[in-house]
Amino acid sequence: MRILERLFAAGFRPIAIPPYENAVCVHRGDCAAPLAAVPNAGLRLLAPATYLIEGSLSARVKRNGREVFVWKQRELEATPERLGELEKFRRDLGEILEEGSVQ
């Protein structure tokens, strides 16, 4: 519960993301990650954090010499701003999850 409180205090919010209906998914801005419970140890990443496209987790790939986030037929360029937002999301989430696992 303390981990969830820390996540909410840091601006993370719950979100339902198919096919992770049974996971605890969190998002902040346009980034999201599914989390799984670890008995007596808090939460861990179930899949890597990534950018949201139309409410779904995207995959980061290279296409035609450039990096993009892709979901189905939709793609977003992996701009420096988006990559920076994603890196901050990952770092902040990782710190909170790590704090919870050592208590």
MMTF fields as JSON, N, C-alpha, C and O atoms, coordinates in Angstrom:
{
  "mmtfVersion": "1.0.0",
  "mmtfProducer": "UNKNOWN",
  "numBonds": 411,
  "numAtoms": 412,
  "numGroups": 103,
  "numChains": 1,
  "numModels": 1,
  "chainsPerModel": [1],
  "groupsPerChain": [103],
  "chainIdList": ["A"],
  "bondAtomList": [4, 2, 8, 6, 12, 10, 16, 14, 20, 18, 24, 22, 28, 26, 32, 30, 36, 34, 40, 38, 44, 42, 48, 46, 52, 50, 56, 54, 60, 58, 64, 62, 68, 66, 72, 70, 76, 74, 80, 78, 84, 82, 88, 86, 92, 90, 96, 94, 100, 98, 104, 102, 108, 106, 112, 110, 116, 114, 120, 118, 124, 122, 128, 126, 132, 130, 136, 134, 140, 138, 144, 142, 148, 146, 152, 150, 156, 154, 160, 158, 164, 162, 168, 166, 172, 170, 176, 174, 180, 178, 184, 182, 188, 186, 192, 190, 196, 194, 200, 198, 204, 202, 208, 206, 212, 210, 216, 214, 220, 218, 224, 222, 228, 226, 232, 230, 236, 234, 240, 238, 244, 242, 248, 246, 252, 250, 256, 254, 260, 258, 264, 262, 268, 266, 272, 270, 276, 274, 280, 278, 284, 282, 288, 286, 292, 290, 296, 294, 300, 298, 304, 302, 308, 306, 312, 310, 316, 314, 320, 318, 324, 322, 328, 326, 332, 330, 336, 334, 340, 338, 344, 342, 348, 346, 352, 350, 356, 354, 360, 358, 364, 362, 368, 366, 372, 370, 376, 374, 380, 378, 384, 382, 388, 386, 392, 390, 396, 394, 400, 398, 404, 402, 408, 406],
  "bondOrderList": [1, 1, 1, 1, 1, 1, 1, 1, 1, 1, 1, 1, 1, 1, 1, 1, 1, 1, 1, 1, 1, 1, 1, 1, 1, 1, 1, 1, 1, 1, 1, 1, 1, 1, 1, 1, 1, 1, 1, 1, 1, 1, 1, 1, 1, 1, 1, 1, 1, 1, 1, 1, 1, 1, 1, 1, 1, 1, 1, 1, 1, 1, 1, 1, 1, 1, 1, 1, 1, 1, 1, 1, 1, 1, 1, 1, 1, 1, 1, 1, 1, 1, 1, 1, 1, 1, 1, 1, 1, 1, 1, 1, 1, 1, 1, 1, 1, 1, 1, 1, 1, 1],
  "groupList": [{"groupName": "MET", "atomNameList": ["N", "CA", "C", "O"], "elementList": ["N", "C", "C", "O"], "formalChargeList": [0, 0, 0, 0], "bondAtomList": [1, 0, 2, 1, 3, 2], "bondOrderList": [1, 1, 2], "singleLetterCode": "M", "chemCompType": "L-PEPTIDE LINKING"}, {"groupName": "ARG", "atomNameList": ["N", "CA", "C", "O"], "elementList": ["N", "C", "C", "O"], "formalChargeList": [0, 0, 0, 0], "bondAtomList": [1, 0, 2, 1, 3, 2], "bondOrderList": [1, 1, 2], "singleLetterCode": "R", "chemCompType": "L-PEPTIDE LINKING"}, {"groupName": "ILE", "atomNameList": ["N", "CA", "C", "O"], "elementList": ["N", "C", "C", "O"], "formalChargeList": [0, 0, 0, 0], "bondAtomList": [1, 0, 2, 1, 3, 2], "bondOrderList": [1, 1, 2], "singleLetterCode": "I", "chemCompType": "L-PEPTIDE LINKING"}, {"groupName": "LEU", "atomNameList": ["N", "CA", "C", "O"], "elementList": ["N", "C", "C", "O"], "formalChargeList": [0, 0, 0, 0], "bondAtomList": [1, 0, 2, 1, 3, 2], "bondOrderList": [1, 1, 2], "singleLetterCode": "L", "chemCompType": "L-PEPTIDE LINKING"}, {"groupName": "GLU", "atomNameList": ["N", "CA", "C", "O"], "elementList": ["N", "C", "C", "O"], "formalChargeList": [0, 0, 0, 0], "bondAtomList": [1, 0, 2, 1, 3, 2], "bondOrderList": [1, 1, 2], "singleLetterCode": "E", "chemCompType": "L-PEPTIDE LINKING"}, {"groupName": "PHE", "atomNameList": ["N", "CA", "C", "O"], "elementList": ["N", "C", "C", "O"], "formalChargeList": [0, 0, 0, 0], "bondAtomList": [1, 0, 2, 1, 3, 2], "bondOrderList": [1, 1, 2], "singleLetterCode": "F", "chemCompType": "L-PEPTIDE LINKING"}, {"groupName": "ALA", "atomNameList": ["N", "CA", "C", "O"], "elementList": ["N", "C", "C", "O"], "formalChargeList": [0, 0, 0, 0], "bondAtomList": [1, 0, 2, 1, 3, 2], "bondOrderList": [1, 1, 2], "singleLetterCode": "A", "chemCompType": "L-PEPTIDE LINKING"}, {"groupName": "GLY", "atomNameList": ["N", "CA", "C", "O"], "elementList": ["N", "C", "C", "O"], "formalChargeList": [0, 0, 0, 0], "bondAtomList": [1, 0, 2, 1, 3, 2], "bondOrderList": [1, 1, 2], "singleLetterCode": "G", "chemCompType": "PEPTIDE LINKING"}, {"groupName": "PRO", "atomNameList": ["N", "CA", "C", "O"], "elementList": ["N", "C", "C", "O"], "formalChargeList": [0, 0, 0, 0], "bondAtomList": [1, 0, 2, 1, 3, 2], "bondOrderList": [1, 1, 2], "singleLetterCode": "P", "chemCompType": "L-PEPTIDE LINKING"}, {"groupName": "TYR", "atomNameList": ["N", "CA", "C", "O"], "elementList": ["N", "C", "C", "O"], "formalChargeList": [0, 0, 0, 0], "bondAtomList": [1, 0, 2, 1, 3, 2], "bondOrderList": [1, 1, 2], "singleLetterCode": "Y", "chemCompType": "L-PEPTIDE LINKING"}, {"groupName": "ASN", "atomNameList": ["N", "CA", "C", "O"], "elementList": ["N", "C", "C", "O"], "formalChargeList": [0, 0, 0, 0], "bondAtomList": [1, 0, 2, 1, 3, 2], "bondOrderList": [1, 1, 2], "singleLetterCode": "N", "chemCompType": "L-PEPTIDE LINKING"}, {"groupName": "VAL", "atomNameList": ["N", "CA", "C", "O"], "elementList": ["N", "C", "C", "O"], "formalChargeList": [0, 0, 0, 0], "bondAtomList": [1, 0, 2, 1, 3, 2], "bondOrderList": [1, 1, 2], "singleLetterCode": "V", "chemCompType": "L-PEPTIDE LINKING"}, {"groupName": "CYS", "atomNameList": ["N", "CA", "C", "O"], "elementList": ["N", "C", "C", "O"], "formalChargeList": [0, 0, 0, 0], "bondAtomList": [1, 0, 2, 1, 3, 2], "bondOrderList": [1, 1, 2], "singleLetterCode": "C", "chemCompType": "L-PEPTIDE LINKING"}, {"groupName": "HIS", "atomNameList": ["N", "CA", "C", "O"], "elementList": ["N", "C", "C", "O"], "formalChargeList": [0, 0, 0, 0], "bondAtomList": [1, 0, 2, 1, 3, 2], "bondOrderList": [1, 1, 2], "singleLetterCode": "H", "chemCompType": "L-PEPTIDE LINKING"}, {"groupName": "ASP", "atomNameList": ["N", "CA", "C", "O"], "elementList": ["N", "C", "C", "O"], "formalChargeList": [0, 0, 0, 0], "bondAtomList": [1, 0, 2, 1, 3, 2], "bondOrderList": [1, 1, 2], "singleLetterCode": "D", "chemCompType": "L-PEPTIDE LINKING"}, {"groupName": "THR", "atomNameList": ["N", "CA", "C", "O"], "elementList": ["N", "C", "C", "O"], "formalChargeList": [0, 0, 0, 0], "bondAtomList": [1, 0, 2, 1, 3, 2], "bondOrderList": [1, 1, 2], "singleLetterCode": "T", "chemCompType": "L-PEPTIDE LINKING"}, {"groupName": "SER", "atomNameList": ["N", "CA", "C", "O"], "elementList": ["N", "C", "C", "O"], "formalChargeList": [0, 0, 0, 0], "bondAtomList": [1, 0, 2, 1, 3, 2], "bondOrderList": [1, 1, 2], "singleLetterCode": "S", "chemCompType": "L-PEPTIDE LINKING"}, {"groupName": "LYS", "atomNameList": ["N", "CA", "C", "O"], "elementList": ["N", "C", "C", "O"], "formalChargeList": [0, 0, 0, 0], "bondAtomList": [1, 0, 2, 1, 3, 2], "bondOrderList": [1, 1, 2], "singleLetterCode": "K", "chemCompType": "L-PEPTIDE LINKING"}, {"groupName": "TRP", "atomNameList": ["N", "CA", "C", "O"], "elementList": ["N", "C", "C", "O"], "formalChargeList": [0, 0, 0, 0], "bondAtomList": [1, 0, 2, 1, 3, 2], "bondOrderList": [1, 1, 2], "singleLetterCode": "W", "chemCompType": "L-PEPTIDE LINKING"}, {"groupName": "GLN", "atomNameList": ["N", "CA", "C", "O"], "elementList": ["N", "C", "C", "O"], "formalChargeList": [0, 0, 0, 0], "bondAtomList": [1, 0, 2, 1, 3, 2], "bondOrderList": [1, 1, 2], "singleLetterCode": "Q", "chemCompType": "L-PEPTIDE LINKING"}],
  "groupTypeList": [0, 1, 2, 3, 4, 1, 3, 5, 6, 6, 7, 5, 1, 8, 2, 6, 2, 8, 8, 9, 4, 10, 6, 11, 12, 11, 13, 1, 7, 14, 12, 6, 6, 8, 3, 6, 6, 11, 8, 10, 6, 7, 3, 1, 3, 3, 6, 8, 6, 15, 9, 3, 2, 4, 7, 16, 3, 16, 6, 1, 11, 17, 1, 10, 7, 1, 4, 11, 5, 11, 18, 17, 19, 1, 4, 3, 4, 6, 15, 8, 4, 1, 3, 7, 4, 3, 4, 17, 5, 1, 1, 14, 3, 7, 4, 2, 3, 4, 4, 7, 16, 11, 19],
  "groupIdList": [1, 2, 3, 4, 5, 6, 7, 8, 9, 10, 11, 12, 13, 14, 15, 16, 17, 18, 19, 20, 21, 22, 23, 24, 25, 26, 27, 28, 29, 30, 31, 32, 33, 34, 35, 36, 37, 38, 39, 40, 41, 42, 43, 44, 45, 46, 47, 48, 49, 50, 51, 52, 53, 54, 55, 56, 57, 58, 59, 60, 61, 62, 63, 64, 65, 66, 67, 68, 69, 70, 71, 72, 73, 74, 75, 76, 77, 78, 79, 80, 81, 82, 83, 84, 85, 86, 87, 88, 89, 90, 91, 92, 93, 94, 95, 96, 97, 98, 99, 100, 101, 102, 103],
  "secStructList": [7, 2, 2, 2, 2, 2, 2, 2, 2, 6, 6, 7, 3, 3, 7, 7, 7, 6, 6, 7, 6, 6, 1, 3, 3, 3, 3, 3, 6, 6, 3, 3, 3, 3, 3, 3, 3, 3, 6, 6, 6, 3, 3, 3, 3, 1, 1, 7, 7, 3, 3, 3, 3, 6, 6, 3, 3, 7, 3, 3, 3, 3, 3, 6, 6, 3, 3, 3, 3, 3, 3, 6, 6, 3, 3, 3, 3, 7, 7, 2, 2, 2, 2, 2, 2, 2, 2, 2, 2, 2, 2, 2, 2, 2, 2, 2, 2, 2, 2, 2, 2, 6, 7],
  "xCoordList": [0.822, 0.0, 0.876, 0.533, 2.009, 2.902, 3.447, 3.613, 3.719, 4.238, 3.189, 3.512, 1.939, 0.867, 0.721, 0.514, 0.825, 0.742, 1.871, 1.647, 3.084, 4.22, 4.01, 4.321, 3.479, 3.216, 2.22, 2.439, 1.133, 0.121, 0.698, 0.407, 1.519, 2.138, 3.07, 3.254, 3.664, 4.571, 3.838, 4.477, 2.508, 1.737, 1.346, 0.746, 1.667, 1.251, -0.216, -0.681, -0.945, -2.368, -2.667, -1.997, -3.691, -4.048, -4.714, -5.351, -4.554, -5.164, -5.39, -4.572, -6.486, -6.751, -6.166, -6.484, -5.309, -4.664, -4.813, -4.264, -5.555, -5.607, -4.226, -3.588, -3.722, -4.287, -3.84, -3.712, -3.605, -3.1, -4.188, -3.936, -5.393, -6.504, -6.248, -6.784, -5.445, -5.179, -3.943, -3.589, -3.3, -2.117, -2.513, -3.606, -1.612, -1.766, -1.02, 0.211, -1.743, -1.103, -1.138, -2.141, -0.024, 0.051, 0.511, 1.239, 0.068, 0.519, 0.763, 0.236, 1.569, 1.802, 2.064, 2.987, 1.257, 1.359, 1.035, 0.016, 1.894, 1.666, 2.488, 2.639, 3.02, 3.821, 3.08, 2.322, 3.305, 2.625, 3.453, 4.371, 3.091, 3.744, 2.808, 2.113, 2.784, 2.025, 2.913, 4.095, 2.333, 3.055, 2.39, 1.179, 3.186, 2.681, 3.052, 4.104, 2.176, 2.446, 3.504, 3.521, 4.386, 5.392, 5.076, 5.137, 4.741, 4.381, 5.445, 6.63, 5.0, 5.853, 6.977, 7.94, 6.873, 7.952, 7.45, 8.269, 6.158, 5.658, 5.256, 4.495, 5.773, 5.418, 6.676, 7.74, 6.54, 7.641, 7.067, 5.869, 7.932, 7.506, 7.125, 7.859, 5.995, 5.545, 6.0, 6.236, 6.118, 6.612, 7.281, 6.972, 8.182, 8.872, 7.904, 6.88, 8.251, 7.493, 7.627, 8.675, 6.557, 6.581, 5.587, 4.936, 5.488, 4.601, 3.211, 3.075, 2.188, 0.813, 0.389, 0.652, -0.265, -0.906, -2.345, -2.609, -3.269, -4.697, -5.009, -5.826, -4.368, -4.635, -4.021, -4.324, -3.163, -2.509, -0.997, -0.45, -0.324, 1.131, 1.709, 1.271, 2.671, 3.308, 4.605, 5.1, 5.136, 6.457, 7.372, 6.962, 8.597, 9.585, 10.402, 11.059, 10.357, 11.044, 11.735, 11.478, 12.619, 13.249, 12.54, 12.35, 12.153, 11.514, 12.103, 12.128, 12.568, 13.122, 14.192, 14.253, 15.027, 16.138, 15.782, 16.62, 14.571, 14.187, 13.458, 12.856, 13.517, 12.828, 11.416, 11.173, 10.484, 9.081, 8.461, 8.944, 7.376, 6.527, 5.365, 4.756, 5.058, 4.039, 3.0, 3.328, 1.748, 0.647, -0.307, -0.854, -0.492, -1.282, -0.74, 0.453, -1.577, -1.134, -0.723, -0.333, -0.808, -0.49, 0.947, 1.427, 1.632, 2.992, 3.23, 2.662, 4.096, 4.528, 6.039, 6.698, 6.587, 8.039, 8.589, 8.007, 9.696, 10.365, 11.227, 12.45, 10.569, 11.255, 12.079, 11.835, 13.044, 13.803, 12.889, 13.167, 11.812, 10.89, 10.187, 10.099, 9.69, 9.01, 9.978, 9.636, 11.181, 12.176, 12.558, 12.765, 12.652, 12.95, 11.836, 12.098, 10.595, 9.442, 9.439, 9.197, 9.708, 9.733, 10.867, 10.674, 12.034, 13.166, 12.875, 13.197, 12.274, 11.92, 10.879, 10.968, 9.9, 8.877, 9.537, 9.258, 10.414, 11.104, 11.939, 11.894, 12.69, 13.563, 12.743, 13.043, 11.711, 10.885, 10.166, 10.115, 9.618, 8.928, 9.903, 9.6, 11.06, 12.065, 12.507, 12.677, 12.697, 13.111, 12.052, 12.374, 10.798, 9.703, 9.579, 9.407, 9.667, 9.556, 10.737, 10.574, 11.919, 13.113, 13.009, 13.366, 12.53, 12.348, 11.412, 11.647, 10.346, 9.361, 9.901, 9.458, 10.849, 11.355, 12.377, 12.651, 12.947, 13.947, 13.351, 14.054, 12.085, 11.458, 10.865, 10.298],
  "yCoordList": [-1.187, 0.0, 1.264, 2.264, 1.206, 2.378, 2.712, 3.881, 1.683, 1.931, 2.672, 3.634, 2.234, 2.912, 4.354, 5.253, 4.58, 5.954, 6.81, 7.962, 6.256, 6.996, 7.26, 8.34, 6.258, 6.444, 7.573, 8.439, 7.573, 8.625, 9.991, 10.977, 10.059, 11.321, 11.851, 13.062, 10.945, 11.344, 11.608, 11.826, 11.589, 11.92, 10.744, 10.942, 9.527, 8.341, 8.073, 8.279, 7.615, 7.323, 5.951, 5.512, 5.265, 3.946, 4.086, 5.096, 3.062, 3.037, 1.574, 0.712, 1.299, -0.055, -0.152, 0.654, -1.15, -1.329, -2.784, -3.684, -3.018, -4.387, -4.756, -3.872, -5.92, -7.118, -7.291, -8.42, -6.209, -6.265, -5.95, -5.244, -6.469, -6.175, -6.655, -6.075, -7.696, -8.232, -7.615, -7.977, -6.702, -6.031, -4.677, -4.17, -4.111, -2.737, -1.88, -1.849, -1.194, -0.348, 1.098, 1.567, 1.787, 3.194, 4.02, 3.542, 5.271, 6.194, 7.552, 7.891, 8.307, 9.716, 10.372, 9.995, 11.35, 11.952, 10.91, 10.225, 10.781, 9.83, 8.553, 7.811, 8.287, 7.088, 6.169, 6.628, 4.861, 3.898, 2.638, 2.365, 1.87, 0.58, -0.313, 0.159, -1.609, -2.568, -3.099, -3.373, -3.239, -3.719, -4.989, -5.167, -5.86, -7.091, -7.105, -6.604, -7.684, -7.811, -8.877, -9.912, -8.611, -9.576, -9.875, -8.973, -11.12, -11.433, -10.957, -11.259, -10.219, -9.695, -8.791, -8.558, -8.276, -7.434, -6.241, -5.487, -6.038, -4.873, -5.141, -6.068, -4.321, -4.39, -4.441, -3.975, -5.017, -5.054, -4.786, -4.954, -4.369, -4.159, -5.485, -6.467, -5.512, -6.697, -6.637, -7.666, -5.432, -5.176, -3.8, -2.989, -3.534, -2.233, -1.055, -1.139, 0.02, 1.259, 1.737, 1.575, 2.327, 2.81, 3.945, 4.381, 4.404, 5.505, 4.962, 3.885, 5.702, 5.318, 5.856, 7.009, 5.006, 5.434, 4.953, 3.753, 5.901, 5.596, 4.701, 3.787, 4.955, 4.213, 2.829, 2.061, 2.497, 1.185, 1.345, 2.363, 0.306, 0.322, 0.159, -0.708, 0.971, 0.904, 0.114, -0.2, -0.194, -0.814, 0.212, 0.907, 0.306, 1.233, 0.453, -0.532, 0.901, 0.198, 1.209, 2.411, 0.687, 1.512, 1.229, 0.074, 2.294, 2.187, 3.254, 4.437, 2.818, 3.755, 4.66, 5.853, 4.08, 4.827, 5.759, 6.557, 5.683, 6.529, 5.69, 4.667, 6.135, 5.423, 5.96, 7.166, 5.015, 5.368, 4.476, 3.377, 4.976, 4.169, 3.706, 4.504, 2.404, 1.833, 1.069, 0.351, 1.243, 0.423, 0.216, 1.167, -1.045, -1.413, -0.635, -0.718, 0.105, 0.838, 2.271, 3.014, 2.657, 4.029, 4.114, 3.204, 5.182, 5.379, 6.841, 7.752, 7.031, 8.358, 8.394, 7.442, 9.463, 9.59, 9.66, 10.31, 8.996, 9.009, 10.266, 10.207, 11.396, 12.687, 12.781, 12.032, 13.688, 13.887, 14.215, 13.792, 14.957, 15.296, 14.049, 13.85, 13.213, 11.975, 11.031, 10.429, 10.905, 10.03, 10.551, 9.764, 11.869, 12.461, 12.22, 11.907, 12.366, 12.104, 10.638, 10.334, 9.742, 8.311, 7.977, 7.191, 8.558, 8.293, 8.777, 8.081, 9.955, 10.468, 9.56, 9.261, 9.119, 8.197, 6.919, 6.48, 6.326, 5.086, 5.284, 4.469, 6.362, 6.628, 6.816, 6.208, 7.656, 7.914, 6.641, 6.35, 5.897, 4.653, 3.654, 3.032, 3.497, 2.567, 2.896, 1.995, 4.182, 4.59, 4.233, 3.745, 4.473, 4.172, 2.665, 2.206, 1.897, 0.44, -0.125, -1.047, 0.428, -0.036, 0.282, -0.551, 1.465, 1.834, 0.849, 0.449, 0.462, -0.458, -1.852, -2.554, -2.281, -3.637, -3.806, -4.933, -2.715, -2.829, -2.647, -2.793, -2.334, -2.137, -3.412, -3.435],
  "zCoordList": [0.0, 0.0, 0.0, -0.631, 0.715, 0.77, -0.615, -0.964, -1.389, -2.743, -3.562, -4.258, -3.486, -4.23, -3.762, -4.577, -2.471, -1.959, -2.525, -2.898, -2.592, -3.153, -4.647, -5.148, -5.343, -6.774, -6.988, -7.835, -6.234, -6.383, -6.031, -6.708, -4.973, -4.572, -5.66, -5.781, -6.459, -7.539, -8.855, -9.884, -8.833, -10.026, -10.9, -11.956, -10.491, -11.251, -10.963, -9.842, -11.972, -11.816, -12.405, -13.339, -11.849, -12.387, -13.751, -14.049, -14.56, -15.884, -16.271, -15.949, -16.953, -17.454, -18.862, -19.736, -19.067, -20.369, -20.811, -20.176, -21.902, -22.423, -22.949, -23.52, -22.821, -22.189, -20.744, -20.27, -20.048, -18.674, -17.65, -16.674, -17.869, -16.966, -15.542, -14.598, -15.366, -14.034, -13.379, -12.257, -14.065, -13.533, -12.952, -13.205, -12.176, -11.705, -12.721, -12.72, -13.574, -14.579, -14.093, -13.556, -14.292, -13.904, -15.097, -15.966, -15.113, -16.161, -15.547, -14.488, -16.236, -15.908, -17.235, -17.957, -17.555, -18.88, -19.926, -19.828, -20.931, -22.016, -21.875, -22.845, -20.685, -20.45, -19.489, -18.634, -19.637, -18.771, -18.617, -19.39, -17.578, -17.331, -16.535, -15.635, -16.863, -16.051, -14.929, -15.135, -13.748, -12.578, -12.054, -12.186, -11.463, -10.859, -9.386, -8.99, -8.587, -7.165, -6.931, -7.598, -5.976, -5.544, -4.082, -3.247, -3.758, -2.375, -1.383, -1.524, -0.395, 0.675, 0.182, 0.912, -1.047, -1.562, -2.364, -2.889, -2.481, -3.189, -4.614, -4.892, -5.529, -6.948, -7.798, -7.389, -8.997, -9.962, -11.343, -11.575, -12.255, -13.637, -14.277, -14.168, -14.935, -15.648, -17.105, -17.74, -17.613, -18.971, -18.931, -18.058, -19.857, -19.838, -19.97, -20.648, -19.316, -19.463, -20.901, -21.527, -21.414, -22.793, -22.969, -22.02, -24.184, -24.53, -24.838, -25.418, -24.453, -24.753, -26.112, -26.453, -26.87, -28.12, -28.047, -27.977, -28.065, -27.983, -26.787, -26.895, -25.653, -24.434, -24.369, -23.456, -25.321, -25.334, -25.288, -25.713, -24.758, -24.699, -26.098, -26.854, -26.441, -27.757, -27.679, -26.597, -28.836, -28.95, -29.61, -30.539, -29.136, -29.716, -30.733, -30.393, -31.991, -33.08, -33.99, -33.925, -34.839, -35.877, -37.186, -37.567, -37.87, -39.181, -40.084, -39.745, -41.223, -42.199, -41.593, -41.892, -40.744, -40.167, -39.029, -38.607, -38.522, -37.395, -36.356, -36.68, -35.103, -34.034, -33.89, -33.935, -33.712, -33.534, -32.471, -32.195, -31.882, -31.015, -31.88, -32.592, -31.818, -32.702, -31.886, -30.942, -32.274, -31.775, -32.939, -33.496, -33.29, -34.47, -35.677, -35.966, -36.374, -37.561, -37.252, -38.153, -35.999, -35.594, -35.112, -34.436, -35.446, -34.952, -34.607, -35.21, -33.61, -33.171, -33.219, -32.801, -33.717, -33.752, -32.33, -31.462, -32.102, -30.786, -30.715, -30.843, -30.51, -30.457, -29.17, -28.223, -29.131, -27.888, -26.7, -25.577, -26.93, -25.848, -25.321, -24.109, -26.224, -25.806, -25.103, -24.085, -25.642, -25.022, -23.635, -22.712, -23.488, -22.188, -21.185, -20.024, -21.629, -20.767, -20.326, -19.158, -21.264, -20.958, -19.989, -19.061, -20.192, -19.302, -17.886, -16.923, -17.741, -16.407, -15.775, -14.584, -16.541, -16.037, -15.515, -14.399, -16.331, -15.935, -14.67, -13.749, -14.642, -13.497, -12.219, -11.192, -12.284, -11.103, -10.647, -9.452, -11.584, -11.248, -10.638, -9.62, -11.248, -10.738, -9.328, -8.506, -9.034, -7.694, -6.665, -5.582, -6.998, -6.051, -5.844, -4.715, -6.924, -6.794, -6.008, -5.209, -6.238, -5.528, -4.031, -3.198, -3.69, -2.291, -1.605, -0.465, -2.306, -1.727, -1.529, -0.62, -2.354, -2.248, -1.131, -0.72, -0.633, 0.437, 1.822, 2.822, 1.892, 3.212, 3.724, 4.817]
}
